[in-house]
């Protein structure tokens, strides 16, 4: 999947300013204020979202997940890519300038 990646390892994703978050057990609910819409994130996506702080790179997020879930880094990196794509489609990530 490396060739299909749109999020470089050194990219530092940032949450969009209009997203509010509530963590519930191992899941998260994102509230997209501008759309008055709530989105439920599964446990993996919730960990990715929690790591999106405007300081942590995609590679660092993948390493965190690999450690947290005792998984292969390459597989986790692909999962992070999928979550980031989904968050971008939702409008939950700030656009790079």
N, C-alpha and C positions, 0 to 999 in steps of 0.2 A: 504494500500500500504506500510505500514511501514516495513513489512518483506522483500519487494523487493528493498529496498533502497540500492544503492551502494555508495551514498554520505552521510557520517555521518554528523550530525548536527554541530559538532565542526570542520569539515573540512574547510580549508580556500583555496578556489580555486584561481588559478592564471592564467592570460591569457598567452598563448604561446607567446614567444618573437617575432615571425614573423607575428603577427596579427596587422593590422592597422584598425582603426575604424573611421567612419564618422557617426555622428548623424544627422538625417534628420527628422525634426518635432518630431514625437513620435516613429520613427523607427530608426534602425541602420543598417549600412552596414559594414560588416567585410570583409576586404581584406586579404586573406591568401597569403602572399607574396611568399612563397615557392611553391605554386601551381598556382600562378597568377589567382586566382579565387575570385570572390566576392560572398558574401552570405547576403541576406536581412533578418533582424530579425524583427519580429512583435513587437508591443509596449510592450507586457509583456516580451518577450525575451530581448528586448533592455534595459528594466529596470534591469533585472537580470544581463545582460552583464555590464552595467554601474557600478553595485555594486561589480563586481569581480575586486578587487584591490590588492589582495594578503594580505589583512588585515582583511577583513570581512568574517565571517563564514557563512556556509550554513544557519544555524538557524537565523542569523542576516539578511541575504538577504531575507529569508522568512518573517520575521517580518516587514521589510521595505516594501515588496510588500503588505502584509496584510493591513498595514496602508495606503499605497498609493492608493490601489484599494478598500478599505473598504470591505475586504473579510474575510472569515473564515481562520484562520491560518492553519488548517489542509489541507484545499483545496489548499491554496497557497503553502504549503510545497510540496505537490504532483506536482504542476505545476513547482516549482523550480527544482525538481528532473528531470522532463521531459526535461526542458531547458538544465540543466547541462549534461544530457545524450546526447542530440543533439549536444551541443558544443564539448563534448568529441569526438563524432563520426566524427565531422568535423575536429578535430585536433586543435581546437581553444584554448583548455585549456592545460596548462603545465602538464605533467605527474608527479605524486608524486614519490619521490625517497625513 
